[in-house]
Amino acid sequence: MEVTININGQQVSRDVEPRTLLVHFIRETPGLTGTHWGCDTSNCGACVVTMDGKAVKSCTMLAAMAAGHEIRTVESLEKNGQLDPVQQGFHEKHALQCGFCTPGMLMTARALLDENPNPTEAEIRTAISGGICRCTGYKNIVAAIQWAAEHPAGERQEVQA
Amino acid sequence: MTIIENLPSPQTERPIGFGRLKRKEDARFIRGKGNYLDDIRLPGMVYGAMLRSPYAHAKIVSIDTSRALAHPGVAAVVTAKDLETLGLAWMPTISYDTQAVLAGDKVRFQGQEVAFVIATDEYTANDATALIDVEYEPLPAVVNARKALDPDAPLIRDDKAGQRDNLASPTWEAGDEESTDKAFAEADTIVSRDIIYPRCHPAPLETCGMIADFNPETGQLDIYNGNQAPHAHRTVYAHVAGLAEHMIRIRTGDIGGGFGNKVPVYPGYVCAIAGSIVAGVPVKWVENRSENLMSTGFARDYVMRAEMCSKDGKVTGLRVDVIADHGAFDSTAQPTKFPAGFFHIVCGSYDLEASYVKVKAVYTNKAPGGVAYRCSFRITEAVYLVERMVDALALEMKTDPIELRMKSFIKPEQFPYETTTGWTYDSGNYAETMKVAMDIAGYEELRREQAEKRARGELMGIGVSFFTEGVGAGPRKHMDILGLAMNDGADLRVHPSGKAVVSISAQTQGQGHETTFAQIVAEELGIPPEDVQVRHGDTDRSPYGLGTYGSRSTPVSGAAVAVVSRKVRDKARQIAATMLETRAEDLAWEKGRWYVKGDPEKGVLIEEIAQYAYSGDTMPEGMEGGLDAQVIYDPPNLTYPYGAYIAVVDVDPDTAQVKVRRFIAVDDCGVRINPMVVEGQIHGGLAEGIGIALMELISFDEEGNCLNSSFMDYLIPTALECPDFELGDTETPCPHHPLGAKGVGESPNVGSPPAIVNAVIDALHETHGVDHIDMPCTPARVWAAMQGRPEPPQ
């Protein structure tokens, strides 16, 4: 079946099997491999993207279910060379190590802050509890999201290898 | 630009290397531009999928692949028969056993590899596995390690000539039985416990997988595979596949966590390689989460019986008898001479009179493994045991668990300290570190709070552990893996502009080597860390070495980088002497600059020296041009980081849910190169320790069905189960490491489970008489213990 999804502002079309998962569509069709797959059971959150502004797990949706909706992935966060505050916060607060959960955590954080710009620690922990990070113990992820909340426009934008 | 929070050196205004430097690797990860295995797509690539056994133990009567082969898009179906013709049906394990790549005679654990389908895409390959018809004849399964040696236990490894029972390796001993008997005979107090460290799994968020790309024209095999020891893997593939080692190139890309799970070679890898050799196109295989949990390297599974004794208020002796459950194939990851790894560090942080340890290993119808899940070769099991036993002894003696530890610690003046099982601890001041933890926790106040809560019927527990780890394996005179010395190489090239590339054999899986190893070069050469590129993860572009596990990166590879930097600095000194027309011994070093002693204005910067080294100017007599060096570092000893951990838990009296309310971790890992990275590692290890203590378990029913084969059942802590960790530190440098560093990555995973379990028992002992519970402390198991019927994990 032909599926057309708005991904990061671009209309992306492809003829896919009806069973194609959204995560696979995103990774394969526009080749946006920042969205990761980590489990099969909707537990790990590595695949989180936003659909119409809400965080969703793209491994638990069929691509066809996203047709006609606006999907945003981690690749959309940086705009015109300006990092999103959540990206900056993760760097500032050392909220990532292996980086595999990071895209899902970033998109979860973005969706949270869009809805609740000043979340409490408990609200942050609840928001990211749909994701698993094996490296950080979450402490610095919480701190990073707090940083982003405190710096809504971002401060420094220079994160270079 | 990155910021260094250290003050610049006033003399040269140069950044110094060590400090809270933010990570270089973040730049790609926060943009979703990491390059993990599954992100790689090669032209013409086909996809593999594995058919796995539904039975724990069964004869294979027949395998019919015809329906799968007829499925559109399927290119090949590989079975044991096909591999036999290539000589690849069996492969060696890290522990000198053999493991079936694909089962031909029978299956020996649920999830074992039976057939490998190659197809045009992943969906098709997986569909086709369901079209393979395998007829099995089920056999009784051995699931319980204690019953594996029963006379009527079914024989699992009938493939091994001469194997008549399920003994995987004979009894291995450490310490001294006679002097231990004497210590027990003279003791005031003796306690004993049966303690299980249950099977759990590292479960990195990225599962295991490989792309094998064999080029029939050139004979070159390109492998893309996130593994923790690429050089060792290349050597293994050369042996297994009979390929020339120099024609194999392994690139790891970015690795989404390892934690020991990405140390072994798995059957799927061999199948991908065989598939690519036969098909002549790249073959990609990526396991799913269930495959990861059911078939790849598990951790622990030690069934232990221990006795500990004391005299005059001090711990004096320890006796331990262990049955190690290796599963169907012995693929435990240990140095060759240590079949139980470093378990004999079980004498812990205490000045014992004697100890005696026995370990024997058995086969069961469970997945093979025994990898070190964020652990240095069975030290996690050892620390758990000794720290549980000290608490059991304190309970029996009616003394405070910290007081008993304080009285029994090895004292600072006793270092280097030879343990009763043969380790030589390098340095330590244990009591000081314990005191720092008590201060952060407010230990006395916590005890008061506990008493008040108890009076109100609330269940609060305070648990302590104190660990000493031996990491950084290891000296070549003492240890190897598969005959390979456990050394690491480093190759440093300073370019004419003074910017440098350092190539290392350690392999990051998130530890931040690209940052911290650049900081080491920066510290040693006085150039900014952003001017140092760390190259790793490619066997063609890095020196040989054994990789990253057992907290060995900083102790071994970090030392190699420090030593190679000093070699370059020494070469720079000779060149500087020529440039300054003086003698090398008349020069002194400050960060980034050699200058004339007594005339500090007269000197040359490392960039100037580098430029000179590549120029047409005259080099010192007998010296080649350029500014580079290489080393292979052989550590003289392990390093021995240690730490004091305190857990505060609340147990819900009605639901038996355990909540870790506070966790205090004071680590002494010697000198910290990047304290931010060190603290991040500690946070992550503590979360995994909480998982192991409370949630993470791989269990089986009586027929050998794995009951925890997805993240629905294998529970990993989220942000809601982890408290806001409270860290502290002391710094006792390692005397033999060039930087004084000791390694830290695994310490929190090693030290935290006993603190949490001790806290749970502390919460329940007075009110419910609980004096032992096995992990994981799930509500059901804690509830059972509260009712006076503790249950061992399945």
Interface residues (C-beta under 8 A of the other chain):
Chain A: E17 R19 T20 R27 L32 T33 G34 T35 H36 W37 G38 C39 D40 T41 N43 C44 A46 T73 V74 E75 L77 E78 L83 Q87 F90 H91 E92 H94 L96 Q97 C98 G99 F100 C101 T102 P103 L106 E121 I124 R125 T126 I128 S129 G130 G131 I132 C133 R134 C135 T136 G137 Y138 K139 N140 I141 V142 E158 V159 Q160 A161
Chain B: M1 T2 K22 R23 K24 E25 D26 A27 R28 F29 I30 R31 G32 K33 G34 Y36 D38 D39 Y123 A203 P204 L205 E206 T207 D254 I255 G256 G257 F259 N288 R289 S290 Q509 G510 Q511 G512 E514 E530 M676 V677 E679 G680 Q681 I682 H683 G684 G685 L686 A687 E688 S710 F711 M712 I716 T718 A719 L720 C722 D724 F725
